[in-house]
């Protein structure tokens, strides 16, 4: 490597930030607000050391809960915060980090923009370096914000710094994984799947380690290293050396692979397809299914695993927390006067509803990526009409979202019914409670389709809409958002089936709104130019 190979890094960093500063800001704000919600919730719920000690003892005695979320390391407020926020921070930080790096590297190659930039006075490794700098930088900014929030609530400084830094280095680790995925894989989709698989595998290894008490497994996964930092307990600073070494090795490996491949290819080049399409691939709908089936399968597997775990732990966790009046008050705000188990389950449904929305937006915006990569031009040059092509992708989006929720409802309902001792009664209730979120998710997907058809350059706003809905939900939980603002989110109109609310009218209204948005997008796509 020569110094000229890194020419132009500063300009590319500024370009990336200028292009996506809103998205990067939203990433930091969501994580920061979630931190505030967790802190205020625990401060309100557990007002005495005795209550904290009892909660910790009961939680750590539940093997399923320890496997899913991890063990609470000490009976302190700080340890509770680290335990509660650790898993969401792991998922959000890791996911956002590798997506950002892949966006600025592999996606730029797929669209041909990196080739154009590379023809200027820009070094060979400037693109990858700039992407990693942006990802590392935003993770450090998030850590600084987290430290400020924790110290502002009076949480001990040493543990707060250790916890915040563990979030940052974990994000940097998966940013490096994203850098490798971008070099190994030949296109954006497989690169995302590769990095996402590493993220999921690291969590599953940590889950097995905690669930089976095989402590050795914790040392082979970054999710376990994050836990081994032991903020507010041991504060093992030397664990950060493991992260630094791993990040350095992965980053160096990404550069080595980059030096040994040609532009617009991967270490594992894509296989050439057959000369003629199979009978099942001779329609626009079949093509949409072929392009999106891997992502649908991945999300379905995740929801199956979540359904099993959530169904098994819900009753035990709810029984454990039912003795806390503050916690029961929080459940009442979220799900009305339902039993503790149903109310606890409703919390998970809200979270997974947002996760399913991520799939819906990704699937809906697949059309935009196909257009940007000029694949749509090739298809639309044939007798396939614009409406037929777009409708096929929309159909996969809508049906795929329904499949994810239905599978989760069946699996979670069955396991929850087993834990409650009444599968025949609980399974249909949980199934329809999960399916009730489908119209709200379709509305967000409809917004993405409408933006694609009418304002294609602003499709990124569909993610902004999702972020706003998450912020409204979090704000409502801690009573800083009024009912009028809550009504803006389509998720606020989802009936609480587990609480006995079987209202059909709000769901019909959401379906009509989704249909209007999708229709507007399809009509707009027929009338606009292909970018």
C-alpha positions in Angstrom: 0.0 0.0 0.0 1.2 3.5 -0.9 0.2 6.8 0.5 -1.4 7.8 -2.8 -3.8 4.9 -2.4 -5.4 6.9 0.4 -5.7 10.2 -1.5 -9.0 12.0 -1.1 -10.2 10.4 2.1 -11.1 13.7 3.7 -13.2 14.7 0.8 -15.1 11.4 0.7 -15.7 11.5 4.4 -17.3 15.0 4.0 -19.3 13.8 1.0 -20.7 10.8 2.9 -21.6 13.0 5.9 -23.2 15.6 3.7 -25.3 13.1 1.8 -26.5 11.2 4.8 -26.2 13.5 7.8 -30.0 13.2 8.5 -29.8 9.4 8.5 -26.7 9.4 10.8 -28.4 11.9 13.1 -31.6 9.7 13.3 -29.4 6.7 14.2 -27.8 8.6 17.1 -31.2 10.1 18.2 -33.0 6.8 18.3 -30.3 5.1 20.4 -30.1 8.1 22.7 -33.9 8.3 23.2 -34.0 4.6 23.9 -31.3 5.1 26.6 -33.4 7.8 28.2 -36.5 5.6 28.1 -34.7 2.7 29.8 -33.2 4.9 32.5 -36.5 6.7 33.3 -38.4 3.4 33.3 -36.1 1.7 35.8 -35.9 4.8 38.0 -39.8 4.8 38.2 -40.1 1.0 38.6 -37.5 0.2 41.2 -37.3 2.9 43.8 -35.5 1.0 46.6 -32.3 -1.2 46.7 -34.5 -4.0 48.0 -36.7 -4.0 44.9 -33.7 -4.0 42.6 -32.1 -6.9 44.5 -35.3 -8.9 44.4 -35.7 -8.3 40.6 -32.1 -9.3 39.9 -32.4 -12.5 41.9 -35.6 -13.5 40.1 -34.3 -12.6 36.7 -31.0 -14.4 37.0 -32.9 -17.5 38.2 -34.7 -17.7 34.9 -32.5 -19.6 32.5 -34.6 -18.7 29.4 -34.5 -15.0 30.3 -30.7 -15.1 30.9 -30.2 -16.8 27.5 -32.4 -14.3 25.7 -31.1 -11.0 27.3 -28.1 -11.9 29.4 -27.4 -12.0 33.1 -27.7 -9.0 35.4 -24.2 -8.7 36.9 -24.9 -6.7 40.1 -28.0 -5.5 42.1 -27.5 -1.8 41.0 -29.5 0.6 38.9 -26.6 0.9 36.4 -26.4 -2.9 36.0 -30.1 -3.0 35.3 -29.7 -0.3 32.6 -26.8 -2.1 31.0 -28.8 -5.4 31.0 -32.0 -3.9 29.5 -30.3 -1.7 26.9 -27.5 -4.1 26.0 -29.4 -6.3 23.5 -31.1 -3.4 21.6 -27.8 -1.5 21.5 -26.1 -4.6 20.1 -28.7 -5.1 17.3 -29.1 -1.4 16.4 -25.4 -0.5 16.6 -24.2 -3.6 14.8 -26.9 -3.4 12.1 -26.5 0.3 11.4 -22.7 0.0 11.4 -22.3 -2.6 8.7 -25.1 -1.2 6.6 -23.4 2.2 6.5 -20.1 0.7 5.5 -21.7 -1.5 2.8 -23.7 1.5 1.5 -20.5 3.6 1.0 -18.5 0.7 -0.6 -20.4 -2.2 -2.2 -23.5 -0.2 -3.1 -21.4 2.6 -4.6 -19.7 0.0 -6.8 -23.0 -1.6 -7.8 -24.3 1.7 -9.0 -21.1 2.7 -10.8 -20.6 5.8 -8.8 -17.4 4.5 -7.2 -15.9 3.9 -10.6 -16.6 7.5 -11.6 -15.1 8.8 -8.4 -12.1 6.6 -8.7 -11.4 8.1 -12.1 -10.6 11.4 -10.3 -7.7 12.1 -7.9 -8.9 9.5 -5.4 -6.8 6.6 -4.1 -7.7 3.0 -4.4 -8.5 2.5 -0.7 -10.0 6.0 -0.1 -13.6 4.7 -0.4 -13.3 1.9 2.1 -11.3 4.1 4.5 -13.8 6.9 4.3 -16.7 4.5 5.0 -15.0 3.0 8.1 -14.1 6.5 9.4 -17.7 7.6 9.2 -18.9 4.4 10.9 -16.3 4.5 13.6 -16.9 8.2 14.1 -20.7 8.0 14.6 -20.2 5.1 17.1 -17.9 7.3 19.1 -20.4 10.1 19.0 -23.1 7.8 20.2 -20.9 6.7 23.1 -20.2 10.3 24.1 -24.0 11.0 24.0 -24.7 7.9 26.1 -22.1 8.9 28.7 -23.6 12.4 29.0 -27.1 10.9 29.4 -26.0 8.4 32.0 -24.0 10.9 34.0 -26.9 13.4 33.8 -29.1 10.9 35.6 -26.5 10.4 38.3 -25.4 6.9 37.2 -21.8 6.0 38.4 -19.2 7.4 36.0 -16.8 4.4 35.7 -19.6 2.0 34.7 -21.2 4.5 32.4 -18.0 5.0 30.5 -17.4 1.3 30.3 -20.9 0.6 29.1 -20.9 3.4 26.5 -17.5 2.4 25.1 -18.6 -1.2 24.9 -21.5 -0.1 22.6 -19.1 1.9 20.5 -16.4 -0.8 20.0 -19.1 -3.3 19.2 -20.4 -1.0 16.5 -16.9 -0.5 15.2 -16.4 -4.3 15.1 -19.4 -4.8 12.9 -18.4 -1.9 10.7 -15.2 -3.8 10.0 -17.3 -6.9 9.3 -19.3 -4.8 6.8 -16.0 -3.8 5.2 -15.0 -7.4 4.7 -18.5 -8.3 3.4 -18.3 -5.6 0.9 -15.1 -7.0 -0.5 -16.0 -10.7 -0.3 -19.5 -10.5 -1.9 -20.2 -9.5 -5.5 -23.2 -7.3 -4.8 -25.0 -5.4 -2.1 -27.7 -8.0 -1.2 -25.3 -10.8 -0.4 -23.0 -8.4 1.4 -25.8 -7.4 3.8 -26.8 -11.0 4.2 -23.2 -12.0 5.0 -22.8 -9.3 7.6 -26.2 -9.9 9.1 -25.5 -13.6 9.4 -22.3 -12.8 11.4 -24.3 -10.5 13.6 -27.0 -13.2 14.3 -24.4 -15.9 14.8 -22.5 -13.9 17.3 -25.7 -13.3 19.3 -26.7 -17.0 19.1 -23.3 -18.1 20.4 -23.7 -15.7 23.3 -27.2 -17.0 23.9 -26.0 -20.6 24.1 -23.1 -19.6 26.3 -25.4 -17.9 28.9 -28.2 -20.4 28.5 -26.0 -23.5 29.1 -23.5 -21.9 31.4 -20.6 -22.7 29.1 -18.6 -19.6 29.9 -15.9 -20.5 27.4 -18.2 -19.7 24.5 -18.6 -16.1 25.6 -15.0 -15.5 24.7 -15.4 -16.5 21.0 -18.1 -13.9 20.2 -18.1 -10.1 20.3 -21.5 -10.2 22.0 -19.9 -12.2 24.8 -17.0 -9.7 25.0 -19.5 -6.9 25.4 -21.0 -8.8 28.4 -17.6 -9.6 29.8 -16.8 -5.8 30.1 -19.2 -6.1 33.1 -20.1 -2.4 33.4 -21.2 -1.3 36.9 -19.7 -4.5 38.2 -16.2 -5.6 37.3 -15.5 -2.8 34.7 -13.0 -5.0 32.9 -11.2 -2.3 30.8 -8.7 -4.8 29.4 -11.6 -6.4 27.3 -11.4 -3.4 25.1 -8.0 -4.6 24.0 -9.7 -7.7 22.5 -12.1 -5.4 20.5 -9.2 -3.2 19.3 -7.2 -6.1 18.1 -10.2 -7.7 16.4 -11.2 -4.5 14.7 -7.6 -3.9 13.5 -7.3 -7.5 12.2 -10.7 -7.3 10.4 -10.0 -3.9 9.0 -6.6 -5.0 7.7 -8.2 -8.1 6.2 -10.8 -5.9 4.4 -7.9 -3.9 2.8 -6.0 -7.0 1.8 -9.0 -8.5 0.1 -9.7 -5.1 -1.6 -6.2 -5.1 -3.0 -6.7 -8.5 -4.6 -9.9 -8.0 -6.5 -11.1 -6.0 -9.4 -13.6 -3.1 -9.2 -17.2 -4.2 -9.3 -16.4 -7.8 -8.3 -16.0 -9.7 -5.1 -13.7 -12.3 -3.7 -16.5 -14.7 -4.4 -17.7 -13.6 -7.9 -21.3 -14.2 -8.8 -22.0 -17.3 -10.8 -23.2 -16.9 -14.3 -26.8 -17.8 -14.7 -28.2 -20.3 -17.1 -28.7 -19.2 -20.7 -32.5 -19.6 -20.4 -34.8 -18.9 -17.5 -36.6 -21.8 -15.8 -40.4 -21.9 -16.2 -40.8 -20.5 -12.7 -38.8 -17.4 -13.6 -40.6 -16.1 -16.6 -42.7 -13.4 -15.1 -42.0 -10.2 -13.2 -43.7 -11.6 -10.1 -41.4 -14.6 -10.2 -38.4 -12.4 -10.6 -39.4 -10.3 -7.6 -39.8 -13.4 -5.6 -36.3 -14.7 -6.7 -34.7 -11.4 -5.7 -36.4 -11.1 -2.3 -36.8 -14.7 -1.1 -33.4 -14.7 0.7 -34.3 -11.6 2.8 -37.8 -13.0 3.5 -36.3 -16.3 4.6 -33.8 -14.6 6.9 -36.5 -12.4 8.6 -38.8 -15.5 8.9 -36.1 -17.5 10.7 -35.4 -14.5 13.1 -39.1 -14.3 13.9 -39.4 -18.0 14.5 -36.6 -17.9 17.0 -38.1 -14.8 18.7 -41.5 -16.5 18.8 -40.1 -19.6 20.6 -38.1 -17.6 23.1 -40.7 -14.9 23.8 -43.5 -17.5 24.1 -41.5 -19.5 26.6 -40.3 -16.6 28.9 -43.4 -14.3 28.8 -45.4 -16.0 31.6 -42.4 -16.4 33.9 -41.2 -12.9 33.4 -44.7 -11.4 33.9 -45.2 -13.5 37.1 -41.9 -12.2 38.3 -42.8 -8.6 37.7 -46.4 -8.7 38.7 -45.4 -7.9 42.3 -44.1 -4.5 41.2 -46.9 -2.0 41.2 -44.9 0.5 39.1 -44.3 -2.1 36.4 -47.9 -3.0 36.4 -48.8 0.6 35.9 -46.5 0.8 32.9 -48.1 -2.3 31.4 -51.5 -0.8 31.9 -50.4 2.3 30.0 -49.3 0.1 27.1 -52.0 -2.5 26.9 -54.9 -1.6 29.1 -56.2 -3.9 31.8 -55.0 -7.1 30.3 -53.4 -9.8 32.5 -49.7 -9.4 33.2 -48.7 -12.1 30.8 -50.7 -10.7 27.9 -49.5 -7.2 28.7 -45.9 -8.3 28.7 -46.5 -10.1 25.4 -48.0 -6.9 24.0 -44.7 -5.1 24.6 -42.8 -7.6 22.5 -45.4 -7.3 19.8 -44.8 -3.6 19.5 -41.1 -4.1 19.2 -41.4 -6.9 16.6 -44.0 -4.8 14.7 -41.2 -2.3 14.1 -38.8 -5.0 13.1 -41.3 -6.4 10.6 -41.7 -2.8 9.2 -37.9 -2.8 8.5 -38.5 -5.8 6.3 -41.5 -4.1 4.6 -39.5 -0.9 3.8 -36.5 -2.9 2.6 -38.7 -5.0 0.3 -40.6 -2.0 -1.0 -37.5 0.0 -1.8 -36.0 -3.0 -3.7 -37.6 -1.4 -6.7 -35.5 1.8 -6.2 -32.3 -0.2 -5.9 -33.2 -2.1 -9.1 -33.8 1.2 -10.8 -30.5 2.7 -9.5 -28.6 -0.3 -10.7 -30.3 0.0 -14.1 -31.7 -3.5 -13.8 -35.2 -2.1 -14.2 -34.2 -0.6 -17.6 -33.4 -4.0 -19.0 -36.7 -5.5 -17.8 -38.9 -2.6 -18.9 -37.3 -2.7 -22.3 -39.1 -6.0 -22.8 -42.9 -6.3 -23.2 -43.2 -6.1 -19.4 -45.2 -3.0 -18.4 -44.1 -0.7 -15.6 -47.3 -1.4 -13.7 -46.8 -5.2 -13.9 -43.2 -5.0 -12.8 -43.9 -2.7 -9.9 -47.0 -4.6 -8.8 -45.0 -7.8 -8.6 -42.6 -6.2 -6.2 -45.4 -4.6 -4.1 -47.2 -8.0 -3.9 -44.0 -9.7 -2.6 -43.7 -6.9 0.0 -47.3 -7.2 1.3 -47.5 -11.0 1.3 -44.0 -11.3 2.7 -44.8 -9.1 5.7 -48.0 -11.1 6.3 -46.0 -14.4 6.2 -43.5 -13.1 8.8 -46.3 -12.0 11.2 -48.3 -15.2 10.7 -45.3 -17.4 11.3 -44.4 -15.5 14.4 -48.0 -15.6 15.7 -48.3 -19.4 15.2 -44.9 -20.2 16.8 -45.3 -17.7 19.7 -48.9 -18.6 20.2 -48.0 -22.3 20.5 -45.1 -21.8 22.9 -47.1 -19.2 25.0 -50.0 -21.6 25.1 -47.7 -24.4 26.3 -46.4 -22.2 29.1 -49.9 -21.1 30.0 -51.2 -24.7 29.8 -53.9 -23.9 27.2 -52.6 -23.9 23.6 -56.1 -24.1 22.1 -57.1 -20.8 23.6 -53.8 -18.8 23.5 -52.6 -19.7 20.0 -55.5 -17.9 18.1 -55.3 -14.9 20.4 -51.6 -14.4 19.9 -51.9 -15.1 16.2 -54.5 -12.4 15.6 -52.8 -10.0 17.9 -49.6 -10.3 15.8 -51.6 -10.1 12.6 -53.3 -6.9 13.8 -50.1 -5.0 13.1 -50.1 -5.9 9.4 -52.2 -2.9 8.2 -50.0 -0.4 10.1 -46.9 -1.9 8.6 -48.6 -1.8 5.1 -49.1 1.9 5.6 -45.4 2.5 6.1 -44.7 0.3 3.1 -47.3 2.3 1.2 -45.4 5.5 2.0 -42.2 3.9 0.7 -44.0 2.9 -2.6 -45.6 6.4 -2.9 -42.2 8.1 -2.5 -40.7 5.7 -5.0 -43.4 6.5 -7.6 -43.8 10.2 -6.9 -40.6 11.5 -5.4 -38.0 8.8 -6.0 -35.1 11.0 -4.8 -36.7 11.2 -1.4 -37.3 7.5 -0.8 -34.9 7.8 2.2 -37.8 9.6 4.0 -39.6 6.3 4.4 -36.9 5.4 6.9 -37.5 8.8 8.5 -41.2 8.0 8.9 -40.3 4.7 10.6 -38.0 6.5 13.0 -40.7 9.1 13.8 -43.1 6.3 14.6 -40.5 4.7 17.0 -39.8 8.0 18.6 -43.6 8.6 19.1 -44.0 5.2 20.7 -41.1 5.7 23.0 -42.2 9.2 23.9 -45.7 7.9 24.7 -44.3 5.3 27.1 -42.6 7.9 29.2 -45.5 10.4 28.9 -43.7 13.1 27.0 -45.9 12.8 23.9 -49.6 13.6 24.0 -52.5 11.6 22.5 -52.9 13.9 19.5 -49.3 13.3 18.5 -49.5 9.6 19.2 -52.4 9.4 16.7 -50.0 10.4 13.9 -48.4 6.9 14.1 -50.4 4.2 12.4 -49.2 1.8 15.1 -51.2 3.8 17.6 -54.4 2.7 15.9 -53.6 -1.0 16.1 -56.2 -2.6 18.5 -54.9 -4.4 21.5 -56.3 -7.8 20.8 -54.8 -9.4 23.9 -56.7 -6.8 26.0 -60.0 -7.7 24.4 -60.1 -4.9 21.9 -61.3 -6.5 18.6 -62.1 -3.3 16.8 -62.1 -3.8 13.0 -62.8 -0.2 11.9 -59.2 1.1 12.6 -57.7 -1.8 10.7 -60.0 -1.2 7.7 -59.0 2.5 7.7 -55.3 1.6 7.8 -55.8 -0.9 4.9 -57.6 1.8 2.8 -54.9 4.3 3.6 -52.2 1.8 2.5 -54.1 1.0 -0.7 -54.3 4.8 -1.5 -50.6 5.3 -0.9 -49.6 2.3 -3.0 -52.0 3.3 -5.8 -50.5 6.8 -5.8 -47.0 5.3 -6.0 -47.9 3.0 -8.9 -49.6 5.7 -10.9 -46.7 8.1 -10.3 -44.2 5.5 -11.4 -46.1 5.0 -14.7 -45.9 8.7 -15.4 -42.3 9.7 -14.4 -39.0 9.2 -16.1 -36.7 6.3 -15.2 -33.8 7.8 -13.3 
